[in-house]
Amino acid sequence: MSTSLTPVREVWTQRSRARTRRDLLYLLYLVAMLVVVIGLPALLWAGRALARPDVLALLLSPQAPRVALGLALAGAAGLVGLGAVRGPALLPPFFTATLAAGPMPRRIVLRRPFARALLLPLLAAVLPAALLAATLVAAGRAGAGAAALLVLGGVGLGLLWGCAWSAGQLLRPTGRRLLALSVGLGAALAVVPPLLAVAEAAGGVDRDGAGTWSGPETVQAAGLAAAGAAGVVLCGALLGRLRGVELAAQAARWEAATTTAASTDLAGAAGTFRALPTTGRRLRAIGAGPLAVLYARRDAVAWLRTPDRCAGGALGTLLGAAALGGAALSAGPTAWALLALGTLLLRAGAGAFVDGIRHGVHTLGAPPLLGQRAGTQLLLHAIAPGLLLAVLGAFGGLLARVAIGDGAGAAAVLLPVAVAVVVLAARAHEAAKGTMPLALATPIPTPQGDLSVLVMLAWQADVLVVPLLGAALLLLVLPAGPGAVLLAAAALLGALALLTRRRLQELQA
């Protein structure tokens, strides 16, 4: 270790918020007590609440293992893409410049933030696995050993997700795209019926009701955990291959996003990660034809110029549509949970295809050089994303129908398509929102602290509340038939169009 870092270490250890070893031990003790006192009782209560016939029918269905495999691969593909914009091994810009670019080996400098970041995919995999295990134990369909193995498999999956995230940061653009494409294709093939035998080999639920796992399931869970641990060790050893230019760019982007999000400007924070055009420079965005076709062509060319963002948006839209299709074929709390998850995923995925709508709002107040005002541009820019989201929604609904194996699957296609159109209208309504009024940032002092942040969060909440309420209305009218769903979707589109027009008028005034 170089002695030139001694002054840096002294300043760092003497900072006002520095944690001592006793502070770290107390933090670990506090986390352990919270897990034992609050976490485990809450988990057991949730397992008993979910031990319902409709939930168990989905968990113990023959298609459940391949659906879980497809979701795991889809999550890995998304994390590979995420590593390109925000990897796990990341320091603040100051420490990236002083430590990561200093004389110490880069893998030693980055291993601590890498280990901290691995907690996110680890928790994202372990918590659902623990909830599934608690549900099966509460229903009497699994024993303590099977539950422990299921959690162990979740640990392995979380570590492998961390490896995928790290691979996205380590690989160059071509290798990263090939890896994400191959994993995404594997996720799509996992729900195809011919691969059911392969997918069932990865399952860990005894569908005969014996409540125990045999030897192969034990070996598979242990193998998954060992593979994840080996992958993490390998990724940690390769941290020294990270390029300083990319680390500095990611650190600056992440600091700008967190600073913007701290001011409750969530749209601005998300815009920080918006990819710049990198390919397709020779594609012609302007040509002959009707005005609607011209706008659709411009939007399509813009998507092709940011292939990584476009692929990520398509993946999120497909997953959201598949969840909505599952909600249409389910009942009770399962349907509502899938509806909320699918709507949020579909809204997040649609963000990659609505840049034209945002551009139409930004031209508000400018001279209409081409003869189209802002409202007209919004309508014209909604053609291409509307068609794309409808197609992706129908395909995701078909995937859900194949995965669940329900014969009456028309609702599984109709609901995602209707929600996709409503989400697009909600995105246009969100784009016309404008900046937050300064009056909402007025401090509200109370004995509990400043409550103005609650007002600012409430002002931001409609971007999630509006699509969720629209999707809930469509699910409620779904049993009445396709006509009722189409009528409800048309009513929602009309209401959102009027609200968007009102917002545009307020911005122009």
N, C-alpha and C positions, 0 to 999 in steps of 0.2 A: 504494500500500500504506500502510495506516495505521501511524503511529508508536506507537500504543497497544499494539501487539503486540510491541514490542521486548523488554520484560522476559520475556514468555512464551517468545520465541525464545531468549533467553540461558539461561534455566533449562533449556530443552529440549536445547540443544546442549551443556550442561555436565553432563548426567546421566551416571551411572556407566557405562551401557551404550550410550552414544552411539557411532555409527560414523563414522569419518572417511572422507574420500574415498579414502584408501589402503585402508582396510578394505573399502570397496565394490568397488574394483578387484580386490582379492585374492579377494573372494567370487565375482565374475564369472569370474575365472581358475580358481578351484577348480571351479565348476560346469561350465565348458567342458572342463576336463581330465577330470572324472568322466564327462561325456557321451562324450568321445572314447575314454577308456581302458576304461570299464566299459559305458557305455550302448550304443554301437554294436556291440561284440562280442556282448553279450547279445542285442541285437535280431537280429543275423544268425544266432546260434545258434537262437533261437526260430523264426525264419523257416524254417530248414532242418528243424527238428523238426516244424513244422506243414505242411511241403510233402508231405502224404500224399494218397493218392487220395480218401479220404472227405472231407477238408477242402477239397480243390480242387473236388470235385464240388459242394459248397455255395457256395463263393466264385464259381465260374464258371457257376452255374446261371442260366437266364433270369430267375428270380424274385429274384435277389440284389439288383439295383438298387432295386426297389420296396420290398423289406424294409429296405434301408439307408435309403431315404427315409422310410419309416414310423417307424423307430427315431429318426432325426434329428428328425422333427417331434414325436414323443412326448417326447423329451428336452427340446425347446424348451418344450413345454407344461408339463412339470414344473418347469422353471426359472422360468417366469412365475409359477407358484404359489409357488415358493420365495422369490421376491423380496418377497412380502408379509410374510414373517416374518424373513428375513435377506437383505438386499440386498447388492450388491457394494460400494457406496459407504458404508462404515460405519467410524466411529472409536470408540474407547473412550468410555465415558460422560463422563469428565473433559474430553477434547478435543472431544467433541460440544458440551458446555456452554460451553467457553472459545473454541474456534476456529470451529466450525460456526455458533454463535450470535453470533459476534463481528462486527467491522466488515469483515473481509475477505469478498470474494465467495465464496459457498458452493461454487460450482463449482471454484474454485481450491483450496479447502481439501480437497475430497473427491476430487480427481482422482488423488492418489497412492494412497489405499486402493482406489479404483476400478481403477486400473491393476494393482495387486497382485492383486486378486481375479480379474481376467480371466485370470490364469495358470491357474486351476483348470479352467474350461471349455476353455481352449486346450489344455492337456495332455490332458484327457479326450477330445478329438477327434483330436489329432495322434498320440498314442501308438497307438491302434488303426489309424489310417491308415498309420503307419510299419510296424506289424507286418504289416498286410495287404500292403503293398508289398514287405517283405522276404520274405514267403511266396511271392508271385508271382514275384519275381526268382529265389529259390532253386529254384522249380519250372520255370524257363525260360519262363514265360508272360508276362513283362513285362520291358522293358528299363529302363535307368537313367532315361531320360526319362519313361517312364510312371510309374515309382516316384516321381520328383520331383513330377510333376503330382498324383499321388494325395496326397502329403504336403501340397502346396499347397492342395488341396481340403480337407484336414483342418484346415489353418490357417483357411481361410475359414469352415468350419463351426463351429470353436471360437469365432471372433469373433462369429458370428451367435448362438451360444448365450449368449455374454456379453451381447449386446444384448437377448435375451429375458429374461435374468436382471435386467438393469437396467430393462427395461420393467415387469417385475413390481413393482419398487420405486417407479417413477415414477408409474404409473397409479393411479387411484382404484379402489375395489373393483369397481364395475360394469364399467369398461373393462377391468380386469385379468381378470375372469371371462369377458367376451366374447372377449378375445384368447386366453385359455387354451382356451376351448371351441372356437373356430374352428381353432386349431392342432391340438387333439386330434382334431377331426373330420377334418382333413386327414391326420393320421397313420392314422386308421382307414380312410379311403378309399384310402390309398396301397397297401394290400395287396389291394384289389379287382381282379380280373383285367381289367376294362375299362380300368383306368388303367395297364396294363402298358406301353403305348407311351409314355405320358408319363414314366413312371418310368425306362424304358430310356434316354430322352434325357438323363437326369442321370447315367448310368453312365459309368465310365471304364475298363472292362476290355475288352481285345480278346479275345473268345471264340473267334476263329479261330486263336489260337496264334501270331500274327505277333509279338506282344510289343511293339508300338508303338501309339501313340495318334495319331489324325489331328488335323487342325486344329480341328474343333468341340470335341473333348474339351479341347484346350488352352485354347480360349476360355472354356469352361465353368468350368474350374478357376480361371483368372485372374479371371473374372467373380465367382465365389463369394468369392474372397479380397478383391476390390475391394469387393463389397457388404458383407462383414464389416467391413472397415476403415472404410468410410463410415458404417456403423451405429454403430461404436464412437465415431467422432468426433461423431456426432449425439447419442448418449447422454451423452458427456462434456460437450457444450455445454448439455444440459438438466439437469445435476446441480443447478443453482441453483434448480430448481423443487421440489426435495425439501422436504417440510415438516419443521420442527424437532421437532414433537411425535412424528411417526413415527420420525424418526432417534433421538430420545432413547429411545423405547420399544424399538426394535430393539437399540440399544446396550446398554441395561440387560438385556434378555432374553439377548443373546449373552454378556455377561459372567457372568450367573448360570449359564448352561449350561456355559460353559467351567470355571467354578469347581467346579461339581458334578461334571463329568466328570473333573477333576483328582483328585478324591477317589474315583475308580473307581465312582461311582454313575451308571452309564450310563443306567439307567431314569429316574432323576431328571432327568438332563440332557435326555433326550428329552421328558419331561413338561413341561419349561420351554416348549417350542414348541407344546404342545397348545393348539389354538385354543379360545377361549371362544365360547359360543353367541351368535350375532348375529342370526339370522333364525328365522322359524317360531315366534314366541312364542305365537301364537294356536292352534297345533296342539295338540290334546288328546292327552296321552300316556296317559291312564287312561280306560278304558271298560269296557263289559260284555263277557263272553265267558269262555272257558276260561282257566285260568292261563297255559298256554303261549302262547296268542294274546296275552294281555295283556302278557307280558314281551317278546314279539317286537314288539308295537306300540310299547312304550316305547323299545326299542332303535332302531327305525326312525325315530321322531320325534327321538331324540337325534342321529341321523346327519343328518337334514334341518336341524337347527339349526346345524350347522357344515358348510355346503355346500362350502367350499373344501377343508377337510380330507377330507371324504368323497370329493370328486372326485379328490384326489391319491391317496388310498388305493385307489380303484377303478382308477386308471391304473396304479399300481404292481402291483396284483394281476393286471391284464390282461397287462402286460408279462412278469411272472413266469410266468404260465400259458402264454403264448406260447413263452417260452424252454423251459419244461418239455415242451411239445408238440414243440418241435424236438429236445429230448433224446431223446424217445421214438422219433423217426423217424431218429435219427442213431446213430452207433457210434463206438467208440474215444474218444480224448481230447475230441473235439467234444461227444459226448454228456455226458461228465462235467463239462465246463466249462459247458455250458448248464444242466445240472442244478443245479450250485452257484449260478450266477447267478440262475436262475429261483426257486430256493428262498429265497434271500436277498431278492429283490424281493418275492416273495409274502408272506414274513414281515413285511417293512417295510410293505407295503400293508395287511395284516390288522390292523396296530396301530390303524388308524382306526376299526375296528368292534368292538373288544373292551373298550370302556370299561365296559360292563355287567359283564363278568367281573371287571375290576379292582374295580368297586364291590362286587361280591359278596364279594371277599376283604377289602375294607376294613370290611365289616360284621361280620367275625369277632370274636366276643366280645361284641357288642352284643346286647341283648334281642331275640329274634325277634318283633318287633311284629306282623308280618303272617303269622307262622306258618311262614316259610321260613328254614331255617338257611343258612349260607354255602355248603355243598356243594350244596344244592338250588338256590340262586340261581345258582351257576355253571352247572349243567345247564340251567336255564331261560334264562339269558342267552346260552347257546351256540346256541340254536335259530336265531335270526335271522342272526347272522354265519355260521353253518354253511351255511345255505341260500344266502346271498348269495355266499360264497366258492366254493361248489360251482358256482353258475351262472356266475360270472365265470371260474372255472377252465375250465369246459366251453367257454365262448365264446372264451377265449384259446387253448385247444387247437384249436378250429376255425379260428381265424386262422392258427395255425402250419401246420395241414394245408393250407389254401388257399395260404399263402405258399410252402411247400415243394413242394406239388403231388404229394404221395405218395398213392397210391390206398388203401393200407392204413392209414387214419388213425384207426381206433378207439383205438389205443394213445395217440395224440396227445390224445385227450379224456379217456381213463381216468386216465392218469398225473397230469395237473394237478388233477383232481378229488380223487383219493386223497391227493395231497400237500397240497392245501388243507385237507382235513379233519384230517390229521396236524398241520399247522402250527397250526391252531386249538387242538388239544389241547395242543400245545407252548406256545402262548401262555397257556393256563390254568395249565399247570405253571409257567411263568415268573412269572405274576402271584402265585402262592402262595409265591414264594421267600422273601419277607421281606427284612429288612435283613442286611447282611453282618456276621458275627460279629466283634467287636472283636479277638478273638485273632488273626485273620488279618492285622490291621494291625500286629502286633508287628514292630519293625525286625529285619532279618536282616543285620547288618553283615558284609561280605566285603571283600577287597582290591579287588574290582571295583565296590563300592558297595552300597547297600541293595537287597536282592533281594526285599523284601516286596511290591513292586509286582507281581512275577511271580505270587505267590500270590494276590493280589487279582484279577489279570486271569484267572487260572485259575478262580477262583470265579465270575467273570462269564461265562466262555466257554461254559457249557452252554446259554445262550440261543441260541447259534448252532450248537453242536455237535449238540444234540438234533434239531432239524428237518433238519439236513444228513444225519445218520445215518439218520433215518427215510426221507428221500427217496432216499438211496442204496440202502437195502434194497428199496424199491418198484421202483426201476429194475432191480435185479438179478433180481427175480422177474417182471418184466414179460414176458420171453419165454415163461414158463410158461403164460400166458393170463390172461384177466380174473378167473377164479376165484382164482388164486393171489394176484393183486394185492389183491382184496377181502379175502381171508383175512389177508394180511400187514398190510393197513391196519387190520383189526379187532383183530389182535394188538397192533399199536402203540397203538391207542386204549385198549385195555384196560390195557396197561402204564403209559401216561401217566396214565390215570385213577387207578390205584392209587398211583402216585408223587405225584400231586397231592393225593389224600386223605391220604397220609402227611404231606405238607408242611402241610396245613391242621391236622392234629392236633398237629404240632409247634408251629405258631404259636399254637394255642389253649392249649397247655400252658405 
